[in-house]
Amino acid sequence: MTQAVFPFTEALAALEAAGESTRLRLLALLAEAELTVSELVTILGQSQPRVSRHLKLLVEAGLVERHREGAWAFFTAASHGAGAGLVRDILGRIDPEDAILRADNGRLAEARRDRTASAESYFAAQAPNWDRVRALHVPEERVEAAVLDAVGDAPVRALLDLGTGTGRMLEILAPRAARAVGIDGSHAMLNLARLRVERGALRNVQLRQGDLYALPVERDGYDLVVIHQVLHYLDEPARALREAARVLRPGGRLLVVDFAPHADETLRAAHAHRRLGFARAEVDGFMRDAGLDPLPGRDLAPLPGEADKLTVSLWMARDRRSLAAEAPPLRQAVA
């Protein structure tokens, strides 16, 4: 494959942009994680105007990508094109054990721990009424009916529910599976899921605490993986989908259920949402990058009388290693 290259003047501008200590530190951090200006200010110990000015130069040089979402802006190292190649080349020639980078990475780890602690605190507080929080979107019964329709009647040998929460997806899908596993990072949530599993006598279900970025399950072990209303909490949704794809069997399917793009900033402040929904093309792109082939999806928009509800989208993809016939796709109709 031919590597993307810069014209001479653009290459010079990119090298000049990278050739400053703070901007080089920013590149190293943004190659590790998607971060906001406020997070970078904390990590670098510099003023917000200074950090913003450096980020602007890096974006203009094609070395950093900026993604605005509502009142927030996220920054990450360039992921494609000549900029991505140059970032890799530059950072690949720096000693990762350098004292400056080690110190920055230590503060980055602290920032990530703070995010995790904030999310876990929210989950623990919300666990008793988690199902009521989900009433923010179109009625749950419509979402669940669409999930069942998407999964279809084909036998499921092994089901994996990521971010299982109260275990509701296990409750409705595990009866269709020979074996089911639910994973969540929160003890409080798993306790609620355990009660639901016991109440439903779902003897084919196991519950495990685990990290969605490093799943405690076998590779190529599941023919259906479900991620229901989880991606909007994650710092790195694309990484979570890559990990989900890793545990799919050849020909297995991944079903993602989440909000369509919206502008309700209260969900960020009051409910720890990292992202305000996802565009269909964005999640389809994550799936392709993870080695999956997206299938037709479905959007569940509010009906008359539900004007205050948020649209929920369903995405389905298949592991492209499959030689089997396709399962029926989701219906295209928008409710």
Secondary structure, DSSP 4 states (H G I P E B T S, - for coil): -PPP---HHHHHHHHHHHSSHHHHHHHHHHTT--EEHHHHHHHHT--HHHHHHHHHHHHHTTSEEEEEETTEEEEEE--SHHHHHHHHHHHHTS-TT-HHHHHHHHHHHHHHHHHHHHHHHHHHHHGGGHHHHGGGBS-HHHHHHHHHHHH-SS-EEEEEEET-TTSHHHHHHGGGEEEEEEEES-HHHHHHHHHHHHHTT-TTEEEEE-BTTB-SS-TT-EEEEEEES-GGG-S-HHHHHHHHHHTEEEEEEEEEEEEPS---THHHHHH--SSS---HHHHHHHHHHTTEEEEEEEEEPPPTT-TTSBPEEEEEEEETT--SPPPPPPP----
